[in-house]
Amino acid sequence: MAIKIQRPGIEQNILSDLDILESISVFLDHQFEELRCYELPEIAETVRKTLLLELDFTRELNNMNIAHSYIENGDVYVPKVYKDLSSKKLLVMEYFDGLIFKEITAFPSIEKKSCKEWSIYSYEADTRRWIFSC
């Protein structure tokens, strides 16, 4: 099994960072007319909504189940998730051995060519790591 645990206090840290981002975006929007076309406060609000959704691991669990239901061939593998053991801040899933994306670039080119398909295992947002298996 693989267990993804939300770091204690991460929600408050993210909220604080988002408040700072919002303040900066509003300041820039008010102070610099040439930046208004970028709609920075709206971008900051979109970032806020998206990141706050990412804090709920039950959404990730549901998305993994949906993805699993659509995948019929062996080109992509989505690990089984254990809903009864998971929660908003805890995600329990099948362990799947793989590689960190940057490790793929270390392969000699002949090995890359022999690897016909890559399966995404998981994206860990807090470490910005994609896990792949060949």
N, C-alpha and C positions, 0 to 999 in steps of 0.2 A: 504494500500500500504506500501511496504517497500522500502526505498530509500538508496542506497549505494553511498556515495560521496567520491571521491578521495581527500585525505587530500591535502591542498595547500602546495606546495613545496616538496611533497613526491618524485616526480620524480628526482629532483636535489639531495635529500638526498640519494636516492638509487644509483644514478650514482656515487656519491662521495664514497659511501661504496664499490661499485663494482670496482672502480679505486684502492682503498686500497687493496681489495681482490686480484686483478690482480697483483699489485706490490708485495705483499707478496708471492703469488704463484710463480712468476718469480724469486724472490730472493731465495726462498727455493729450487726451481728447479736448479738454478745455483750453489748454495752453498753446497748442500747436494746430492751427487751422489746417495745415497741409497733411496732418495725420488723421483728420476726421473721416476721410474717405475709406479708411481701413476699419472703421467702426470697432475700435478696440474694446470699449465696454461690452459690446455684444459678444465679441470673441471671448472675453473673460467670463461672461455669464455662461456661454456654451461649454467652456472648459470646466467651470464649476459643476454644472449639471452632469457632465460626462464623468468626471472624476468621482463625484459622490455616488454615482451608480456603481462604479467599480469597487466601492467598499463593501458591497453586498455580494458575498460569495454565492448566495442562493441564485442570483442572476446568472453567474458563471455556470453553476450546476445545471440550471435549466437550459442555457445555451448549449452546453456540451451534450445534454440529452437530445436536444433538437438536432444538432449536427450529427449525432450518432444515428438518429432515425433516418436521415437523408443519405447517409453513406452506405452504398451497397457493394462497392468494389473494394479491392485491397490497396488502392492507391493512397488513401489517407486513413490513418488510424486515430480514433478518438477513444481515450481510455474510459472504462466504466467508472461511473461516479456512484458513491454510496450515500444516497439521500438521507437515510435514517441515521447516519453518523455525522452528517454535515449540518452546518448552520450558517447564519449571516457572516460569521467571522472564522469559520472553519470549513475547509473543503477536503473531503476524503475521497481519493480516487485510486484506481488501479495504478500500480507502479509500472512505468514503461521506460526501459533503458534507452537513452538517447545521447545526443551531443548538444553542446552549447553552440549556437550558430557560428560564433567566431572560430570554433574549432574546425568547422567545415573548410574554411579557407586555408587551413594548414595542411590539408590533404594534397598529395601529389596529384597532378592533373589526371593521370591514368586512373587513379582511384575514384576521382570525381566522375569520370566518364562511365565507370562500371556501376556506379550507383544510379540506377534508372529512376528511382522514385524516392522522395523524401516525405516523411510523415511528420507533420507538426504535432508535437505532444502538448506543449503548454507554453504560454507566454507569461513570465513572472514579472508583473508590472513593477514591483518594488526593486527588482534587480535588473530590469530591462534585459531579460534573457529569454531567447526562444530555445526550446529543446526540440531536437529533431532525431529521427531514427531512420536509418537507411536499410 
